[in-house]
Amino acid sequence: MKRSYLFGLGAVTLIASAIVVAQIPAAKNFFQSGVNAQNVQKQQKVTLQLDAEKQVIAQDQQGKQSKSWQALKGQVSVQPGDVLRYTISGENISDKQVKNLTVNQPIPKGMEFVLKSAVGDVKSNAKVTYSIDAGRSFVENPTVKVTLPNGKVETKAAPASAYTHIRMEIPSVEAKSVVKGSYQVQVK
């Protein structure tokens, strides 16, 4: 019998967004502590944590640009146009393998998904899918129907603004191991 573990990080994302955008200090400790999730029947535990970083672009004296990531901790502020990277870490702290771990992550309000920025855990063959309907369905390449000026309807790739959720499906997480995935958003 297959068991599927479904853990959403929506609350953590909302808290992370509140820290980044609204600078709510009370949420700081909760954001840094992560989220614990467990299967009560087998006492298998996967601890989930969401970390945020801001992209920093620097320019040297010759005009060459370099990009780096600055961890967002405590009270920080971001501006429209800033790019943030969220990294989701799942640590299996049990002595048994966890199978079929699914992590759903909403795109925070006030932010837009950066297309092709999601990366699932490579060593565990994680599959990344997306939702454009508030998390009701997920596909690898979301599409929308567009009516052209001549009345013809075409199916096109969904724009970044349509993305509402990201899902990472991880076939298995070995005992005492960590899996990671990340994605980027831009502040509107």
C-alpha positions as CSV (number, residue, x, y, z in Angstrom):
1,M,0.0,0.0,0.0
2,K,1.4,3.3,-1.1
3,R,1.3,6.2,1.4
4,S,1.6,9.8,0.3
5,Y,2.7,12.6,2.5
6,L,1.4,16.0,1.7
7,F,2.9,18.9,3.5
8,G,2.0,22.5,2.6
9,L,4.2,25.4,3.4
10,G,1.6,28.0,2.8
11,A,1.6,29.3,6.4
12,V,5.4,29.5,6.4
13,T,5.4,31.4,3.1
14,L,2.8,33.8,4.4
15,I,4.9,34.4,7.5
16,A,8.1,34.7,5.4
17,S,6.3,37.2,3.1
18,A,5.1,39.1,6.2
19,I,8.6,39.4,7.5
20,V,10.0,40.5,4.1
21,V,7.2,42.9,3.1
22,A,5.5,44.1,6.2
23,Q,8.5,43.7,8.6
24,I,6.5,42.0,11.4
25,P,9.1,41.1,14.1
26,A,6.8,38.7,16.0
27,A,6.9,36.3,13.1
28,K,10.7,36.2,13.1
29,N,11.2,33.3,15.5
30,F,8.5,31.1,13.9
31,F,10.0,31.7,10.4
32,Q,13.5,30.6,11.5
33,S,12.2,27.6,13.4
34,G,10.7,25.9,10.4
35,V,7.7,23.5,10.3
36,N,7.5,20.0,11.7
37,A,5.4,17.5,9.9
38,Q,5.0,13.9,10.8
39,N,3.1,10.7,10.0
40,V,1.6,9.7,13.4
41,Q,1.1,6.0,12.4
42,K,4.8,5.2,11.7
43,Q,6.4,8.1,13.6
44,Q,8.3,9.1,10.5
45,K,9.3,12.8,10.6
46,V,10.1,15.3,8.0
47,T,11.1,18.7,9.2
48,L,10.4,21.4,6.6
49,Q,12.1,24.8,6.5
50,L,11.6,27.8,4.2
51,D,14.5,30.2,3.7
52,A,14.5,33.4,1.7
53,E,17.3,35.3,0.0
54,K,17.3,38.6,-2.0
55,Q,19.2,38.8,-5.3
56,V,22.0,41.5,-5.1
57,I,23.4,42.8,-8.4
58,A,26.8,44.5,-8.1
59,Q,28.9,46.2,-10.8
60,D,32.7,46.4,-10.7
61,Q,34.8,49.3,-12.0
62,Q,34.9,47.8,-15.5
63,G,31.1,47.7,-15.6
64,K,30.8,43.9,-15.3
65,Q,27.8,42.8,-13.3
66,S,27.8,40.0,-10.8
67,K,24.8,38.4,-9.0
68,S,24.8,37.1,-5.5
69,W,22.2,36.1,-2.9
70,Q,21.8,37.8,0.5
71,A,19.9,35.9,3.3
72,L,16.8,37.6,4.5
73,K,16.6,37.5,8.3
74,G,15.0,39.7,10.9
75,Q,13.5,43.0,9.7
76,V,14.2,43.6,6.1
77,S,12.5,45.6,3.3
78,V,12.2,44.8,-0.4
79,Q,11.3,47.0,-3.3
80,P,9.2,46.4,-6.4
81,G,11.4,44.6,-8.9
82,D,13.5,42.8,-6.3
83,V,14.0,39.1,-7.0
84,L,13.7,36.7,-4.0
85,R,14.7,33.1,-3.9
86,Y,12.9,30.7,-1.6
87,T,14.6,27.5,-0.7
88,I,12.5,24.6,0.8
89,S,14.5,22.0,2.8
90,G,13.0,18.8,4.0
91,E,15.0,16.7,6.5
92,N,13.9,13.2,7.2
93,I,14.8,12.9,10.9
94,S,13.5,9.4,11.2
95,D,15.3,6.1,10.8
96,K,13.0,5.0,7.9
97,Q,12.7,6.1,4.3
98,V,9.7,8.4,3.6
99,K,8.1,7.8,0.3
100,N,6.1,10.2,-1.9
101,L,6.7,13.5,-0.2
102,T,4.8,16.3,-1.8
103,V,5.4,19.9,-0.9
104,N,2.9,22.5,-2.1
105,Q,4.1,26.1,-2.0
106,P,1.9,29.1,-2.9
107,I,3.3,32.1,-4.6
108,P,3.2,34.9,-2.0
109,K,0.7,37.7,-2.6
110,G,2.4,40.8,-4.0
111,M,4.9,38.6,-5.9
112,E,5.2,37.0,-9.3
113,F,6.8,33.7,-10.1
114,V,10.0,33.9,-12.2
115,L,9.5,31.5,-15.1
116,K,11.9,28.6,-15.3
117,S,13.4,29.3,-11.9
118,A,12.1,26.3,-9.9
119,V,14.6,23.6,-9.2
120,G,13.6,20.3,-7.5
121,D,16.1,18.1,-5.6
122,V,18.2,16.5,-8.3
123,K,19.5,13.6,-6.3
124,S,16.0,12.4,-5.4
125,N,14.5,12.9,-8.9
126,A,12.0,15.5,-7.7
127,K,9.3,16.5,-10.1
128,V,8.2,20.1,-10.2
129,T,4.7,21.1,-11.4
130,Y,2.7,24.3,-11.3
131,S,-0.8,25.5,-10.7
132,I,-2.6,28.5,-12.2
133,D,-5.9,27.7,-10.5
134,A,-5.1,28.4,-6.8
135,G,-3.7,24.9,-6.2
136,R,-6.6,22.8,-7.5
137,S,-4.6,21.2,-10.3
138,F,-0.9,21.0,-11.2
139,V,0.9,20.4,-14.5
140,E,4.4,20.7,-15.8
141,N,3.7,23.4,-18.4
142,P,0.6,25.5,-17.6
143,T,-1.3,26.9,-20.6
144,V,-4.1,29.4,-21.1
145,K,-6.6,29.9,-23.9
146,V,-6.2,33.3,-25.6
147,T,-8.7,34.8,-28.0
148,L,-7.0,36.6,-30.9
149,P,-8.3,39.8,-32.5
150,N,-9.7,37.7,-35.4
151,G,-11.7,35.6,-32.9
152,K,-9.6,32.5,-33.2
153,V,-8.7,30.8,-29.8
154,E,-5.2,29.6,-29.3
155,T,-3.5,27.8,-26.4
156,K,-0.4,29.5,-25.1
157,A,2.0,29.1,-22.3
158,A,0.6,30.7,-19.1
159,P,2.2,34.0,-18.2
160,A,4.2,34.3,-15.0
161,S,1.4,36.4,-13.4
162,A,-1.0,33.4,-13.7
163,Y,1.1,31.0,-11.5
164,T,-0.4,30.5,-8.0
165,H,1.4,27.5,-6.6
166,I,4.5,25.3,-7.1
167,R,4.5,21.6,-6.2
168,M,7.6,19.4,-5.7
169,E,7.0,15.7,-5.7
170,I,9.8,13.7,-4.2
171,P,9.6,9.9,-4.7
172,S,11.6,9.1,-1.5
173,V,13.6,10.8,1.2
174,E,16.2,8.5,2.7
175,A,16.4,8.2,6.5
176,K,18.5,10.9,8.1
177,S,18.8,12.9,4.8
178,V,17.9,16.3,3.4
179,V,16.2,17.2,0.2
180,K,15.9,20.7,-1.2
181,G,14.1,22.7,-3.9
182,S,14.0,26.4,-4.7
183,Y,12.2,28.9,-6.8
184,Q,12.3,32.7,-7.4
185,V,9.7,35.4,-7.3
186,Q,9.8,39.1,-8.2
187,V,8.2,41.7,-5.9
188,K,5.4,43.5,-7.8
